[in-house]
Amino acid sequence: MRRNLLAVASLMLAVPCLAEDARPLWNGRDLTGWTHVGPGAFVVTDGTLKTTGGMGLLYWNGGKIENSVVKVVYRSEKPESNAGVFVRIPEAPTEAWMPVNKGYEVQICDSEDDTHVTGVLYSLTRAKARPGKPGEWNTLEITLDGTRTQVSVNGVAVTDFKEGDPVPERKHQWEPERGPRPVAGFIGLQNHDDKDVVYFKEISVRPLPKK
């Protein structure tokens, strides 16, 4: 019996936990590894990234990400506070609108309708749930698995989208152009405007197991 317990313990030590596999993309101190384009900015305050002004984008300049789980811990100041996490951006952005039209924005805003609320691909998918908690720290996880994009907020599934799934008609010029997005792409955080304040304290990525 003792031998079996020792074997199990050895196996547990040999298997890395998910947290150890995750790689932080933000160091919690400054903007090393990140580049901002467009109006406004992100400022570091009390160990967080705070949005100011906009509309701009802070993107991770370390290269494209694919087949991974992107984890973002954020806090919106109020339900109307607007921001976003961008994925599948095809090339390094030089301005803030190319990512809107060529990547996917995972929305952060808890006051809009079900196609513009936290956790959806902005205007492209309909929320399966609305688990965002304005004023509190929330955990957003975006799973990029080939052509499939899944989003959970605080452990609750909000989006499960595959390339080719039907999407609503584009109704406004500020909504993204429809069309396929790449498997691998840059990621970024949106600062929307002066009245929309959102804080971020963790951005990390964990590769999916190879199939």
Secondary structure by P-SEA (a helix, b strand, c coil): caaaaaaaaaaaaacccccccccccccccccccccccccbbbbbcccbbbbccccbbbbccccccccbbbbbbbcccccccbbbbbccccccccccccccccccccccccccccccccccccccccccccccccccbbbbbbbbcccbbbbbcccccccccccccccccccccccccbbbbbcbbbbbcccccccbbbbbccccccccccc
